[in-house]
Amino acid sequence: MATAGNLEEINVSFVDNELMIIAFPADGNNTYFSSTLAHFKGGNGQSQTFSLNPDKAKILPPGNYKLLVVGINWGGPAGYTGYVTIGGEKKVFPAASSNDLGVVLNELYDFSIS
């Protein structure tokens, strides 16, 4: 497996209604390990501000990982504003504006921790 870039930043500025950001080993060999890096609940147009550098914070051991970003809508229009920076590349969360209930955003990113 090729080494992905370091996860340099997770940035979230708006959540309607729920957003979970979970890291797990990319090789799939350790199926009992995952780490919730962020979990937000919000709505009604209220903004939130969150920024984290997991590499500098040393919250994960060195290795290759997958980052799962899941947006959940409880009702009404859903929306999420945020991005991750991996290896110097800013990856903006895709638009998830929807009135559907349940999972409305499901993104997976490769990254590493040095």
C-alpha positions as CSV (number, residue, x, y, z in Angstrom):
1,M,0.0,0.0,0.0
2,A,1.3,3.4,-0.9
3,T,1.8,5.9,1.9
4,A,-0.8,8.6,2.1
5,G,0.0,12.1,3.2
6,N,-0.1,13.2,6.8
7,L,-3.5,14.3,8.1
8,E,-2.6,17.9,8.9
9,E,-6.0,19.4,9.8
10,I,-9.7,18.6,10.3
11,N,-11.8,21.8,10.1
12,V,-15.6,22.0,10.6
13,S,-17.5,25.2,10.6
14,F,-21.2,24.1,10.2
15,V,-23.1,21.0,11.1
16,D,-26.9,20.3,10.5
17,N,-27.7,17.8,12.1
18,E,-24.9,15.3,13.1
19,L,-21.3,14.7,11.9
20,M,-19.0,11.9,12.9
21,I,-15.3,11.7,12.0
22,I,-13.7,8.3,12.6
23,A,-10.2,7.0,11.9
24,F,-9.3,3.3,11.5
25,P,-6.3,1.4,10.3
26,A,-6.0,1.3,6.5
27,D,-4.7,-2.3,6.3
28,G,-7.9,-3.8,7.8
29,N,-5.9,-6.1,10.0
30,N,-6.9,-4.5,13.3
31,T,-10.7,-4.6,13.0
32,Y,-11.2,-3.8,16.7
33,F,-9.5,-0.4,16.6
34,S,-11.1,2.8,15.6
35,S,-11.0,6.3,17.0
36,T,-13.7,8.9,17.0
37,L,-11.8,12.1,16.3
38,A,-14.9,14.3,16.4
39,H,-18.6,14.0,16.9
40,F,-20.9,17.0,16.4
41,K,-24.6,17.6,16.9
42,G,-26.2,20.8,15.8
43,G,-28.9,22.4,13.7
44,N,-31.2,25.4,13.3
45,G,-28.6,27.3,11.4
46,Q,-26.2,27.5,14.3
47,S,-22.5,27.6,13.3
48,Q,-19.8,25.6,15.0
49,T,-16.0,26.0,14.8
50,F,-13.6,23.1,15.3
51,S,-10.0,22.6,14.1
52,L,-7.7,19.7,15.0
53,N,-4.3,18.6,13.8
54,P,-4.3,14.9,14.7
55,D,-0.6,14.5,13.7
56,K,0.6,17.2,16.1
57,A,-1.9,16.2,18.8
58,K,-0.4,12.6,18.9
59,I,-3.9,11.1,19.4
60,L,-3.1,8.2,17.0
61,P,-0.1,6.0,16.7
62,P,2.1,6.2,13.6
63,G,0.6,4.3,10.6
64,N,-1.7,4.4,7.6
65,Y,-5.4,5.1,8.2
66,K,-8.7,5.7,6.6
67,L,-10.8,8.7,7.7
68,L,-14.5,8.2,7.6
69,V,-16.7,11.3,7.6
70,V,-20.4,10.6,8.1
71,G,-23.2,13.2,8.0
72,I,-26.6,12.2,9.5
73,N,-29.8,14.2,9.0
74,W,-32.7,14.0,11.5
75,G,-35.1,16.1,9.5
76,G,-35.3,19.2,7.4
77,P,-32.4,20.4,5.2
78,A,-29.0,18.9,6.0
79,G,-25.8,20.7,5.5
80,Y,-22.1,20.4,6.4
81,T,-19.2,22.8,5.9
82,G,-15.7,21.6,6.5
83,Y,-12.5,20.1,5.1
84,V,-9.5,17.9,5.8
85,T,-6.0,18.8,4.8
86,I,-3.9,15.7,3.8
87,G,-0.4,16.0,2.6
88,G,-0.9,19.7,1.9
89,E,-4.1,19.1,-0.1
90,K,-7.3,20.7,1.2
91,K,-10.2,18.3,0.5
92,V,-13.6,20.1,1.1
93,F,-16.5,18.0,2.2
94,P,-19.0,17.5,-0.7
95,A,-22.4,19.3,-0.5
96,A,-24.9,17.2,1.4
97,S,-27.9,19.5,1.4
98,S,-30.8,17.1,1.6
99,N,-34.2,16.6,3.3
100,D,-33.6,12.8,3.3
101,L,-33.4,11.2,6.7
102,G,-30.4,9.1,7.8
103,V,-26.9,9.2,6.3
104,V,-26.6,12.0,3.7
105,L,-22.8,12.3,3.7
106,N,-20.3,9.4,3.5
107,E,-16.7,10.2,2.6
108,L,-13.6,8.1,3.0
109,Y,-10.0,9.6,2.9
110,D,-6.6,7.9,3.1
111,F,-4.0,9.5,5.4
112,S,-1.0,8.7,7.6
113,I,0.4,9.7,10.9
114,S,4.2,10.0,11.1
